[in-house]
Amino acid sequence: MFQIIKQALESNMTNREFCRENSIHEHVFYYWLRRYKEDQSPVEGFIPIKVNGSPPSFKNDKIEIQYPNGIHLSLPGHIEVNRIKTLIGLK
């Protein structure tokens, strides 16, 4: 269904027109549209970071992570990414 939602978003039609033309019930369409948007949004509280090429050097800097519950994590800039993933609970 995500592919159909993508098609609808890329079309120049209203959602109602798209549903009518593709024989989709509107309530089904809006259910999947909501699921699609949830799937596309980042996990609450975290902002995705993409690094192209080799990671930047942080040897003299520090990495700080502020959790929504107020916990503050301050790490040396030279820490390995796998160690950070372990500390924040990612696999």
N, C-alpha and C positions, 0 to 999 in steps of 0.2 A: 504493500500500500504506500510505502514511502515514495516509491518511484512515481506513483500516480499523483501524490501530493506535490512532488517536485514539478511535475508537468503542469499542474494547476497553477502553481506559483509563478511559473515561467510564462504561462499563457497570458493573453491580453483580456481574458474573460473574467467576469466576476465569478465568485465561488458558486453562486446559484446557477449561472449559465453553464459553467463547467460541469456541475453535477447533472444538470438536465441533459446536456449534450452527451455525457458519458454514462447515463443511466445509473447514477450513484445517488443513494438517499442522502439528503443533506446531513442528517444526524450522524450517519456513518462517516461522511466526509469530515465533519467537524471533530469527531472523536479522533480520527487519524491525524488531522491537522494539529490538534493539541499534543498528541503523542510525538509527532514529528518535531514540533517546536521544543518539547521537553528534551528530546534526544539531541537536538542541535545546540542547546544551551549548555554552558560549562557547569560543572558541579558547583553548587552554591558555596561561596566562600573562597573559591580558588579561581585564579585567572590562568588560563593555559598560556604557556610560554613556548615558543618554537625557536630553536637555534639552528640556523643554516650553517653548514660547514662545521669547523671545529669550535667547541665552546670557548667563550672568552676567558681570559685569565683573571682570576679574582685573588691572586696571591696576597695582595696587600689590603684587600677589602674584606667585608664580611657579608654573609647572607642572612637576612632577617625574615622570619615568617611570623605573621601575626594571625592567630586563630580568632574566629568570631567570638569565642567565649573568653577572650582576654589573655590567653596564654601567649607569651612572646618567646620565640625560639631564635637565638642568635648563634650563628655558626661561623667558623673561619672560612674565608673565601676559597681555600684550597681543598675543602672537603670533597670527597668523591660523590657523584650523583647517586650511586647505589646506596650509600650511607644515608643520604638525605631521604631517599624513598623509604628506607627502613624506619627512620625517625618519624616520618609523617604517616606511616601506615600504608604505603603503596607497595604493591608486589611487583 
